[in-house]
């Protein structure tokens, strides 16, 4: 599949399957969340408190949802 993406950066156990299915390279980062203690669940549960972890355009979209 050719769509310009070559790597998938993630902290999740399922990342290897996403990368495999997209036929790209997986890069695991901060698996134990020691440097960045945040997850999608934490973000969704309190978007305002964790705004500093999200790009402005993504934050705006999540606030409007």
MIZAFI-925608 format. One record per atom (N, C-alpha, C, O): x, y, z; residue in one letter; residue number from 1. Coordinates in steps of 0.05 Angstrom, whole numbers, plus 5000, padded with zeros to 4 digits. Each point is the difference from the previous one (the first is absolute). Example, Ala and Ser with C-alpha at 12.3 -4.5 7.8 and 13.67 -1.06 7.14 Angstrom:
REM residues 2
sefi c1=5264, c2=4886, c3=5156, residuo=A, num=1;
sefi c1=4982, c2=5024, c3=5000, residuo=A, num=1;
sefi c1=5018, c2=5024, c3=5000, residuo=A, num=1;
sefi c1=5021, c2=5000, c3=5013, residuo=A, num=1;
sefi c1=4972, c2=5021, c3=4973, residuo=S, num=2;
sefi c1=5016, c2=5024, c3=5001, residuo=S, num=2;
sefi c1=4985, c2=5022, c3=5014, residuo=S, num=2;
sefi c1=5010, c2=5022, c3=5004, residuo=S, num=2;
//
This chain:
REM residues 65
sefi c1=5017, c2=4976, c3=5000, residuo=X, num=1;
sefi c1=4983, c2=5024, c3=5000, residuo=X, num=1;
sefi c1=5018, c2=5025, c3=5000, residuo=X, num=1;
sefi c1=5018, c2=5002, c3=5017, residuo=X, num=1;
sefi c1=4978, c2=5016, c3=4965, residuo=X, num=2;
sefi c1=5016, c2=5024, c3=4998, residuo=X, num=2;
sefi c1=4983, c2=5024, c3=5006, residuo=X, num=2;
sefi c1=4983, c2=5008, c3=4985, residuo=X, num=2;
sefi c1=5023, c2=5005, c3=5038, residuo=X, num=3;
sefi c1=4986, c2=5024, c3=5007, residuo=X, num=3;
sefi c1=5018, c2=5020, c3=5015, residuo=X, num=3;
sefi c1=4989, c2=5018, c3=5013, residuo=X, num=3;
sefi c1=5037, c2=4979, c3=4985, residuo=X, num=4;
sefi c1=5018, c2=5019, c3=5011, residuo=X, num=4;
sefi c1=5007, c2=4997, c3=5029, residuo=X, num=4;
sefi c1=5019, c2=5013, c3=5010, residuo=X, num=4;
sefi c1=4968, c2=4970, c3=5005, residuo=X, num=5;
sefi c1=5006, c2=4995, c3=5028, residuo=X, num=5;
sefi c1=5019, c2=4976, c3=5001, residuo=X, num=5;
sefi c1=4996, c2=4980, c3=4988, residuo=X, num=5;
sefi c1=5026, c2=5024, c3=5027, residuo=X, num=6;
sefi c1=5020, c2=4979, c3=5002, residuo=X, num=6;
sefi c1=5004, c2=4989, c3=5028, residuo=X, num=6;
sefi c1=5010, c2=4978, c3=5003, residuo=X, num=6;
sefi c1=4981, c2=5037, c3=5017, residuo=X, num=7;
sefi c1=5004, c2=4992, c3=5028, residuo=X, num=7;
sefi c1=4975, c2=5006, c3=5017, residuo=X, num=7;
sefi c1=4985, c2=5018, c3=4994, residuo=X, num=7;
sefi c1=5012, c2=4965, c3=5026, residuo=X, num=8;
sefi c1=4978, c2=5004, c3=5019, residuo=X, num=8;
sefi c1=5012, c2=5001, c3=5028, residuo=X, num=8;
sefi c1=5009, c2=4980, c3=5011, residuo=X, num=8;
sefi c1=4990, c2=5044, c3=5001, residuo=X, num=9;
sefi c1=5011, c2=5004, c3=5027, residuo=X, num=9;
sefi c1=4978, c2=4996, c3=5020, residuo=X, num=9;
sefi c1=4978, c2=5011, c3=4997, residuo=X, num=9;
sefi c1=5026, c2=4972, c3=5023, residuo=X, num=10;
sefi c1=4979, c2=4995, c3=5019, residuo=X, num=10;
sefi c1=5011, c2=4989, c3=5027, residuo=X, num=10;
sefi c1=5024, c2=4994, c3=5002, residuo=X, num=10;
sefi c1=4958, c2=5004, c3=5017, residuo=X, num=11;
sefi c1=5007, c2=4990, c3=5027, residuo=X, num=11;
sefi c1=4982, c2=4976, c3=5007, residuo=X, num=11;
sefi c1=4999, c2=4992, c3=5023, residuo=X, num=11;
sefi c1=4988, c2=4997, c3=4958, residuo=X, num=12;
sefi c1=4980, c2=4980, c3=5005, residuo=X, num=12;
sefi c1=5009, c2=4972, c3=4991, residuo=X, num=12;
sefi c1=5015, c2=4998, c3=4981, residuo=X, num=12;
sefi c1=4976, c2=4981, c3=5033, residuo=X, num=13;
sefi c1=5007, c2=4973, c3=4992, residuo=X, num=13;
sefi c1=4989, c2=4993, c3=4972, residuo=X, num=13;
sefi c1=5013, c2=4984, c3=4986, residuo=X, num=13;
sefi c1=4965, c2=5028, c3=5006, residuo=X, num=14;
sefi c1=4989, c2=4993, c3=4974, residuo=X, num=14;
sefi c1=5014, c2=5014, c3=4977, residuo=X, num=14;
sefi c1=4994, c2=4995, c3=4976, residuo=X, num=14;
sefi c1=5025, c2=5022, c3=5029, residuo=X, num=15;
sefi c1=5014, c2=5015, c3=4979, residuo=X, num=15;
sefi c1=5013, c2=4983, c3=4979, residuo=X, num=15;
sefi c1=5001, c2=5007, c3=4977, residuo=X, num=15;
sefi c1=5010, c2=4970, c3=5032, residuo=X, num=16;
sefi c1=5013, c2=4982, c3=4981, residuo=X, num=16;
sefi c1=4980, c2=4990, c3=4979, residuo=X, num=16;
sefi c1=5008, c2=4995, c3=4977, residuo=X, num=16;
sefi c1=4967, c2=5001, c3=5031, residuo=X, num=17;
sefi c1=4980, c2=4991, c3=4981, residuo=X, num=17;
sefi c1=4991, c2=5022, c3=4980, residuo=X, num=17;
sefi c1=4995, c2=4995, c3=4977, residuo=X, num=17;
sefi c1=5003, c2=5029, c3=5034, residuo=X, num=18;
sefi c1=4994, c2=5023, c3=4982, residuo=X, num=18;
sefi c1=5021, c2=5003, c3=4979, residuo=X, num=18;
sefi c1=4995, c2=5002, c3=4976, residuo=X, num=18;
sefi c1=5030, c2=4998, c3=5033, residuo=X, num=19;
sefi c1=5023, c2=5003, c3=4982, residuo=X, num=19;
sefi c1=5001, c2=4977, c3=4980, residuo=X, num=19;
sefi c1=5004, c2=5004, c3=4976, residuo=X, num=19;
sefi c1=4991, c2=4972, c3=5033, residuo=X, num=20;
sefi c1=5000, c2=4977, c3=4982, residuo=X, num=20;
sefi c1=4979, c2=5003, c3=4979, residuo=X, num=20;
sefi c1=5005, c2=4996, c3=4976, residuo=X, num=20;
sefi c1=4970, c2=5010, c3=5032, residuo=X, num=21;
sefi c1=4978, c2=5002, c3=4981, residuo=X, num=21;
sefi c1=5004, c2=5023, c3=4980, residuo=X, num=21;
sefi c1=4991, c2=4998, c3=4977, residuo=X, num=21;
sefi c1=5022, c2=5023, c3=5032, residuo=X, num=22;
sefi c1=5005, c2=5023, c3=4982, residuo=X, num=22;
sefi c1=5026, c2=4996, c3=4984, residuo=X, num=22;
sefi c1=5007, c2=5016, c3=4983, residuo=X, num=22;
sefi c1=5008, c2=4963, c3=5024, residuo=X, num=23;
sefi c1=5025, c2=4994, c3=4987, residuo=X, num=23;
sefi c1=5020, c2=5023, c3=5003, residuo=X, num=23;
sefi c1=5013, c2=5008, c3=4981, residuo=X, num=23;
sefi c1=4989, c2=5001, c3=5044, residuo=X, num=24;
sefi c1=5019, c2=5021, c3=5007, residuo=X, num=24;
sefi c1=5016, c2=4992, c3=5024, residuo=X, num=24;
sefi c1=4994, c2=4979, c3=5013, residuo=X, num=24;
sefi c1=5026, c2=5037, c3=4995, residuo=X, num=25;
sefi c1=5016, c2=4993, c3=5023, residuo=X, num=25;
sefi c1=4988, c2=5011, c3=5025, residuo=X, num=25;
sefi c1=4991, c2=5023, c3=5001, residuo=X, num=25;
sefi c1=5009, c2=4960, c3=5020, residuo=X, num=26;
sefi c1=4990, c2=5009, c3=5026, residuo=X, num=26;
sefi c1=5024, c2=5010, c3=5017, residuo=X, num=26;
sefi c1=5021, c2=4988, c3=5001, residuo=X, num=26;
sefi c1=4975, c2=5034, c3=5013, residuo=X, num=27;
sefi c1=5019, c2=5011, c3=5019, residuo=X, num=27;
sefi c1=4986, c2=5003, c3=5027, residuo=X, num=27;
sefi c1=4981, c2=5016, c3=5003, residuo=X, num=27;
sefi c1=5028, c2=4968, c3=5016, residuo=X, num=28;
sefi c1=4988, c2=5002, c3=5027, residuo=X, num=28;
sefi c1=5014, c2=5023, c3=5015, residuo=X, num=28;
sefi c1=5024, c2=5002, c3=5000, residuo=X, num=28;
sefi c1=4960, c2=5014, c3=5013, residuo=X, num=29;
sefi c1=5010, c2=5022, c3=5016, residuo=X, num=29;
sefi c1=4987, c2=5001, c3=5027, residuo=X, num=29;
sefi c1=4976, c2=4996, c3=5003, residuo=X, num=29;
sefi c1=5040, c2=5007, c3=5018, residuo=X, num=30;
sefi c1=4990, c2=5004, c3=5027, residuo=X, num=30;
sefi c1=4978, c2=4981, c3=5008, residuo=X, num=30;
sefi c1=4979, c2=5008, c3=5009, residuo=X, num=30;
sefi c1=5026, c2=4967, c3=4986, residuo=X, num=31;
sefi c1=4979, c2=4979, c3=5005, residuo=X, num=31;
sefi c1=4989, c2=5001, c3=5028, residuo=X, num=31;
sefi c1=4976, c2=4996, c3=5004, residuo=X, num=31;
sefi c1=5041, c2=5010, c3=5016, residuo=X, num=32;
sefi c1=4991, c2=5001, c3=5028, residuo=X, num=32;
sefi c1=4989, c2=5028, c3=5007, residuo=X, num=32;
sefi c1=4991, c2=5004, c3=5023, residuo=X, num=32;
sefi c1=5009, c2=5014, c3=4958, residuo=X, num=33;
sefi c1=4990, c2=5027, c3=5004, residuo=X, num=33;
sefi c1=5013, c2=5014, c3=5023, residuo=X, num=33;
sefi c1=4987, c2=5013, c3=5017, residuo=X, num=33;
sefi c1=5039, c2=4985, c3=4984, residuo=X, num=34;
sefi c1=5016, c2=5013, c3=5021, residuo=X, num=34;
sefi c1=5006, c2=5029, c3=4992, residuo=X, num=34;
sefi c1=5000, c2=5018, c3=5017, residuo=X, num=34;
sefi c1=5007, c2=4986, c3=4958, residuo=X, num=35;
sefi c1=5006, c2=5028, c3=4991, residuo=X, num=35;
sefi c1=4975, c2=5016, c3=4994, residuo=X, num=35;
sefi c1=4998, c2=5023, c3=5006, residuo=X, num=35;
sefi c1=4982, c2=4963, c3=4982, residuo=X, num=36;
sefi c1=4975, c2=5013, c3=4992, residuo=X, num=36;
sefi c1=4977, c2=4984, c3=5012, residuo=X, num=36;
sefi c1=4990, c2=4982, c3=4988, residuo=X, num=36;
sefi c1=5001, c2=5025, c3=5037, residuo=X, num=37;
sefi c1=4980, c2=4985, c3=5014, residuo=X, num=37;
sefi c1=4972, c2=5006, c3=4989, residuo=X, num=37;
sefi c1=4983, c2=5011, c3=5015, residuo=X, num=37;
sefi c1=5011, c2=4982, c3=4960, residuo=X, num=38;
sefi c1=4975, c2=5007, c3=4988, residuo=X, num=38;
sefi c1=4991, c2=4977, c3=4981, residuo=X, num=38;
sefi c1=5017, c2=4985, c3=4990, residuo=X, num=38;
sefi c1=4957, c2=5013, c3=5007, residuo=X, num=39;
sefi c1=4989, c2=4980, c3=4981, residuo=X, num=39;
sefi c1=4976, c2=5011, c3=4987, residuo=X, num=39;
sefi c1=4989, c2=5021, c3=5009, residuo=X, num=39;
sefi c1=5001, c2=4966, c3=4970, residuo=X, num=40;
sefi c1=4975, c2=5010, c3=4987, residuo=X, num=40;
sefi c1=4977, c2=5000, c3=5020, residuo=X, num=40;
sefi c1=4984, c2=5018, c3=4999, residuo=X, num=40;
sefi c1=5014, c2=4962, c3=5018, residuo=X, num=41;
sefi c1=4979, c2=4999, c3=5020, residuo=X, num=41;
sefi c1=5001, c2=5024, c3=5019, residuo=X, num=41;
sefi c1=4980, c2=5012, c3=5006, residuo=X, num=41;
sefi c1=5044, c2=4994, c3=5004, residuo=X, num=42;
sefi c1=5003, c2=5023, c3=5018, residuo=X, num=42;
sefi c1=4992, c2=5025, c3=4986, residuo=X, num=42;
sefi c1=4987, c2=5017, c3=5011, residuo=X, num=42;
sefi c1=5022, c2=4987, c3=4963, residuo=X, num=43;
sefi c1=4993, c2=5024, c3=4985, residuo=X, num=43;
sefi c1=4970, c2=5002, c3=4997, residuo=X, num=43;
sefi c1=4989, c2=5022, c3=5005, residuo=X, num=43;
sefi c1=4998, c2=4957, c3=4987, residuo=X, num=44;
sefi c1=4971, c2=5001, c3=4995, residuo=X, num=44;
sefi c1=4984, c2=5005, c3=5026, residuo=X, num=44;
sefi c1=4980, c2=5014, c3=4999, residuo=X, num=44;
sefi c1=5030, c2=4976, c3=5023, residuo=X, num=45;
sefi c1=4986, c2=5004, c3=5025, residuo=X, num=45;
sefi c1=5003, c2=5028, c3=5012, residuo=X, num=45;
sefi c1=4982, c2=5009, c3=5015, residuo=X, num=45;
sefi c1=5039, c2=5006, c3=4977, residuo=X, num=46;
sefi c1=5003, c2=5027, c3=5010, residuo=X, num=46;
sefi c1=5017, c2=5016, c3=4980, residuo=X, num=46;
sefi c1=5023, c2=5005, c3=5004, residuo=X, num=46;
sefi c1=4964, c2=5002, c3=4974, residuo=X, num=47;
sefi c1=5014, c2=5013, c3=4978, residuo=X, num=47;
sefi c1=5012, c2=5027, c3=5008, residuo=X, num=47;
sefi c1=5023, c2=5007, c3=4992, residuo=X, num=47;
sefi c1=4962, c2=5008, c3=5024, residuo=X, num=48;
sefi c1=5010, c2=5027, c3=5007, residuo=X, num=48;
sefi c1=5025, c2=4999, c3=5018, residuo=X, num=48;
sefi c1=5019, c2=5015, c3=4995, residuo=X, num=48;
sefi c1=4981, c2=4967, c3=5024, residuo=X, num=49;
sefi c1=5023, c2=4998, c3=5018, residuo=X, num=49;
sefi c1=5025, c2=4991, c3=4985, residuo=X, num=49;
sefi c1=5023, c2=5006, c3=5009, residuo=X, num=49;
sefi c1=4974, c2=4979, c3=4970, residuo=X, num=50;
sefi c1=5023, c2=4989, c3=4985, residuo=X, num=50;
sefi c1=5005, c2=5013, c3=4973, residuo=X, num=50;
sefi c1=5012, c2=4988, c3=4983, residuo=X, num=50;
sefi c1=4978, c2=5036, c3=5014, residuo=X, num=51;
sefi c1=5003, c2=5015, c3=4975, residuo=X, num=51;
sefi c1=5028, c2=5002, c3=4990, residuo=X, num=51;
sefi c1=5005, c2=5000, c3=4976, residuo=X, num=51;
sefi c1=5015, c2=5002, c3=5042, residuo=X, num=52;
sefi c1=5028, c2=5004, c3=4993, residuo=X, num=52;
sefi c1=5011, c2=4976, c3=4985, residuo=X, num=52;
sefi c1=5022, c2=5002, c3=4988, residuo=X, num=52;
sefi c1=4965, c2=4975, c3=5012, residuo=X, num=53;
sefi c1=5010, c2=4976, c3=4986, residuo=X, num=53;
sefi c1=4989, c2=4998, c3=4972, residuo=X, num=53;
sefi c1=5007, c2=4982, c3=4985, residuo=X, num=53;
sefi c1=4976, c2=5037, c3=5007, residuo=X, num=54;
sefi c1=4986, c2=4997, c3=4974, residuo=X, num=54;
sefi c1=5006, c2=5024, c3=4982, residuo=X, num=54;
sefi c1=5000, c2=5023, c3=5010, residuo=X, num=54;
sefi c1=5003, c2=4972, c3=4965, residuo=X, num=55;
sefi c1=5003, c2=5022, c3=4981, residuo=X, num=55;
sefi c1=4975, c2=5017, c3=5000, residuo=X, num=55;
sefi c1=4978, c2=4989, c3=5004, residuo=X, num=55;
sefi c1=5025, c2=5037, c3=4991, residuo=X, num=56;
sefi c1=4977, c2=5018, c3=5002, residuo=X, num=56;
sefi c1=4976, c2=4992, c3=4982, residuo=X, num=56;
sefi c1=4977, c2=5001, c3=5008, residuo=X, num=56;
sefi c1=5029, c2=4990, c3=4968, residuo=X, num=57;
sefi c1=4979, c2=4993, c3=4981, residuo=X, num=57;
sefi c1=4985, c2=4974, c3=5010, residuo=X, num=57;
sefi c1=4976, c2=4998, c3=4996, residuo=X, num=57;
sefi c1=5039, c2=4984, c3=5016, residuo=X, num=58;
sefi c1=4988, c2=4976, c3=5011, residuo=X, num=58;
sefi c1=4983, c2=5007, c3=5024, residuo=X, num=58;
sefi c1=4978, c2=4989, c3=5003, residuo=X, num=58;
sefi c1=5033, c2=5028, c3=5014, residuo=X, num=59;
sefi c1=4985, c2=5008, c3=5024, residuo=X, num=59;
sefi c1=4974, c2=5013, c3=4993, residuo=X, num=59;
sefi c1=4979, c2=4994, c3=5011, residuo=X, num=59;
sefi c1=5021, c2=5024, c3=4970, residuo=X, num=60;
sefi c1=4976, c2=5014, c3=4990, residuo=X, num=60;
sefi c1=4979, c2=4979, c3=4990, residuo=X, num=60;
sefi c1=4977, c2=5002, c3=5007, residuo=X, num=60;
sefi c1=5032, c2=4979, c3=4978, residuo=X, num=61;
sefi c1=4983, c2=4980, c3=4989, residuo=X, num=61;
sefi c1=4988, c2=4983, c3=5023, residuo=X, num=61;
sefi c1=4976, c2=4993, c3=4999, residuo=X, num=61;
sefi c1=5040, c2=5000, c3=5020, residuo=X, num=62;
sefi c1=4990, c2=4983, c3=5023, residuo=X, num=62;
sefi c1=4981, c2=5016, c3=5017, residuo=X, num=62;
sefi c1=4980, c2=4988, c3=5010, residuo=X, num=62;
sefi c1=5024, c2=5038, c3=4994, residuo=X, num=63;
sefi c1=4982, c2=5016, c3=5016, residuo=X, num=63;
sefi c1=4973, c2=5003, c3=4986, residuo=X, num=63;
sefi c1=4979, c2=5001, c3=5014, residuo=X, num=63;
sefi c1=5020, c2=4999, c3=4960, residuo=X, num=64;
sefi c1=4976, c2=5004, c3=4985, residuo=X, num=64;
sefi c1=4984, c2=4974, c3=4998, residuo=X, num=64;
sefi c1=4976, c2=5000, c3=4994, residuo=X, num=64;
sefi c1=5037, c2=4977, c3=5011, residuo=X, num=65;
sefi c1=4987, c2=4974, c3=4997, residuo=X, num=65;
sefi c1=4980, c2=4994, c3=5023, residuo=X, num=65;
sefi c1=4987, c2=4979, c3=5000, residuo=X, num=65;
//
